């Protein structure tokens, strides 16, 4: 009931559409998916980011077409998670990807 939960679920926030940064490649090694920046200095190798199955699902679906609400629906059906938890975790995760410049918003909703 706190301010954070209300902000996460406010109208417009889940209608954002995000797209993968083309300067970040996903590579599967064994059963793990790694996000690897491919442009810039070698120092960016410190930005390699390992994804768990949920993170890999989200990454694959950040296609510039589906909004976050559609991704939430996919998370619920694929991973059998409650809607509130899926929304909250998805919101936190995409904010982290945005902060790392791994994804960007393709529409103005929720900004």
C-alpha distance (Angstrom), angle and dihedral (degrees) to the residues before:
residue distance angle dihedral
X1 . . .
X2 3.77 . .
X3 3.74 127.9 .
X4 3.81 93.2 -99.7
X5 3.80 94.5 57.9
X6 3.80 91.1 47.7
X7 3.81 91.0 49.9
X8 3.80 91.9 49.6
X9 3.80 91.7 53.5
X10 3.79 99.7 38.5
X11 3.81 116.5 129.2
X12 3.80 112.4 -87.4
X13 3.81 96.6 24.7
X14 3.79 93.6 90.2
X15 3.81 93.1 42.5
X16 3.80 91.4 67.6
X17 3.79 114.7 119.7
X18 3.78 116.9 -148.1
X19 3.77 131.8 -170.4
X20 3.79 133.0 -160.8
X21 3.78 115.7 -102.5
X22 3.84 105.8 -113.3
X23 3.82 87.8 -139.6
X24 3.81 89.5 68.5
X25 3.79 120.2 74.4
X26 3.79 126.3 -161.6
X27 3.79 115.2 -140.1
X28 3.79 126.3 -175.6
X29 3.77 115.3 -143.2
X30 3.77 112.6 178.2
X31 3.78 106.1 -44.0
X32 3.80 94.5 -26.4
X33 3.80 129.0 91.6
X34 3.81 116.5 -146.5
X35 3.80 126.1 -163.7
X36 3.79 110.3 -145.2
X37 3.82 125.7 -173.5
X38 3.83 107.6 -133.6
X39 3.81 101.1 -170.4
X40 3.77 130.9 60.9
X41 3.76 133.3 31.4
X42 3.78 126.2 -18.3
X43 3.79 86.8 -110.2
X44 3.78 86.0 77.7
X45 3.80 88.5 73.3
X46 3.79 83.3 84.2
X47 3.80 85.8 67.8
X48 3.82 95.0 65.3
X49 3.77 104.6 132.7
X50 3.83 124.6 -157.9
X51 3.81 117.2 -146.7
X52 3.77 128.4 -152.0
X53 3.85 118.0 -145.7
X54 3.82 92.3 -85.6
X55 3.81 91.8 48.7
X56 3.82 90.6 47.8
X57 3.82 90.4 51.4
X58 3.79 91.1 50.9
X59 3.83 92.7 46.4
X60 3.80 92.4 50.5
X61 3.80 90.5 51.4
X62 3.81 97.8 48.1
X63 3.80 88.8 96.8
X64 3.78 102.8 140.4
X65 3.81 90.2 -106.1
X66 3.80 108.2 69.8
X67 3.79 120.0 67.1
X68 3.79 123.7 -139.1
X69 3.80 92.0 -99.0
X70 3.81 89.8 58.4
X71 3.80 89.6 48.9
X72 3.80 89.1 50.7
X73 3.81 89.9 54.6
X74 3.80 89.6 50.6
X75 3.80 91.7 49.5
X76 3.80 91.8 50.4
X77 3.80 93.9 51.2
X78 3.81 97.0 39.3
X79 3.81 100.4 42.1
X80 3.83 101.4 25.5
X81 3.79 94.1 -125.4
X82 3.80 127.9 150.0
X83 3.82 116.5 -97.4
X84 3.81 96.0 -118.7
X85 3.81 92.6 50.3
X86 3.82 92.0 45.6
X87 3.83 91.7 50.9
X88 3.78 93.8 46.4
X89 3.81 95.3 46.3
X90 3.82 92.8 43.9
X91 3.81 92.2 50.5
X92 3.82 92.6 50.4
X93 3.80 92.5 45.2
X94 3.81 96.6 50.0
X95 3.81 90.6 47.2
X96 3.80 87.8 56.1
X97 3.82 90.5 49.6
X98 3.82 90.0 49.0
X99 3.81 91.0 49.5
X100 3.81 89.4 53.5
X101 3.85 91.1 47.5
X102 3.81 90.0 -120.0
X103 3.82 92.2 126.2
X104 3.78 136.7 19.6
X105 3.77 136.4 -159.2
X106 3.80 116.4 -104.5
X107 3.80 96.7 -168.5
X108 3.77 134.7 41.6
X109 3.80 98.5 -121.9
X110 3.77 115.0 124.6
X111 3.83 95.3 11.0
